[in-house]
Amino acid sequence: MKLEHSFTVPTGIDEAWKILLDIERIGPCMPGATIESVDGDDFTGSVKVKLGAINLTYKGKASFVEKDETAHRAVIDAKGRDSRGSGTAAAKVTAVLTEDAGSTTVVVETDLDLTGKVAQFGRGVMADVGNKLIGQFADCLATTISGDVPAAGAASAPAKKTAAKSAAKTPISRRWRTKS
């Protein structure tokens, strides 16, 4: 299944490129994600996702397989296994950045392959979940870039409320499309 998302972050392309390649900095912005280790272009971790009534935790590894600074294009290959052993997930994620009047638009294309129980969910459900996760990621990223909260996700409850308010004030635009 192919999914396409885009969002705009409030910074220039060179700064956005550096931030988006810093997995330890942006990892905590992905809802349910935990980064366990980073070794150069390789990293390990887990992602918790809820699809309908099913809670899933995928543990796995990912690697940057391409980083083209000139084209501002990065490709990540990720593979994981459901912690209950009932399925796998594999994704090739391509992000392309373009500058737009002092901000940066990030287009993310994901080629996703799922096995196990989760594979029974239709494209619409998967797209809806993906849209929600990318939206939360974009809001957190904008807040992180503006420097209102630490990216490490160690913010206290009041700081998280402040982050949410700041994110709401930060100009973010998003669009989503599911490809066949």
WOURRA-V852509 format. One record per pair of residues at least 12 apart in sequence whose C-alpha atoms are under 6 Angstrom apart, sorted by the first residue. I is the first residue (numbers start at 1). J is the second residue. If there is no record, write none. Layout:
i->I j->J
i->I j->J
This chain:
i->1 j->111
i->1 j->112
i->2 j->110
i->2 j->111
i->2 j->179
i->3 j->109
i->3 j->110
i->3 j->178
i->3 j->179
i->4 j->108
i->4 j->109
i->4 j->176
i->4 j->177
i->4 j->178
i->5 j->107
i->5 j->108
i->5 j->175
i->5 j->176
i->6 j->106
i->6 j->107
i->6 j->108
i->6 j->174
i->6 j->175
i->7 j->105
i->7 j->106
i->7 j->173
i->7 j->174
i->8 j->104
i->8 j->105
i->8 j->172
i->8 j->173
i->9 j->103
i->9 j->104
i->9 j->142
i->10 j->103
i->11 j->103
i->12 j->102
i->12 j->103
i->12 j->104
i->13 j->99
i->13 j->104
i->25 j->151
i->28 j->152
i->28 j->153
i->29 j->137
i->29 j->140
i->30 j->137
i->32 j->47
i->32 j->48
i->33 j->46
i->33 j->47
i->34 j->46
i->41 j->63
i->41 j->64
i->42 j->62
i->42 j->63
i->43 j->61
i->43 j->62
i->44 j->60
i->44 j->61
i->45 j->59
i->45 j->60
i->46 j->58
i->46 j->59
i->57 j->82
i->57 j->83
i->58 j->80
i->58 j->81
i->58 j->82
i->58 j->83
i->59 j->80
i->59 j->81
i->60 j->79
i->60 j->80
i->61 j->78
i->61 j->79
i->62 j->77
i->62 j->78
i->63 j->76
i->63 j->77
i->64 j->76
i->72 j->96
i->72 j->97
i->73 j->95
i->73 j->96
i->74 j->94
i->74 j->95
i->75 j->93
i->75 j->94
i->76 j->92
i->76 j->93
i->77 j->91
i->77 j->92
i->78 j->90
i->78 j->91
i->86 j->116
i->87 j->115
i->87 j->116
i->88 j->114
i->88 j->115
i->89 j->113
i->89 j->114
i->90 j->112
i->90 j->113
i->91 j->111
i->91 j->112
i->92 j->110
i->92 j->111
i->93 j->109
i->93 j->110
i->94 j->108
i->94 j->109
i->95 j->107
i->95 j->108
i->139 j->167
i->143 j->167
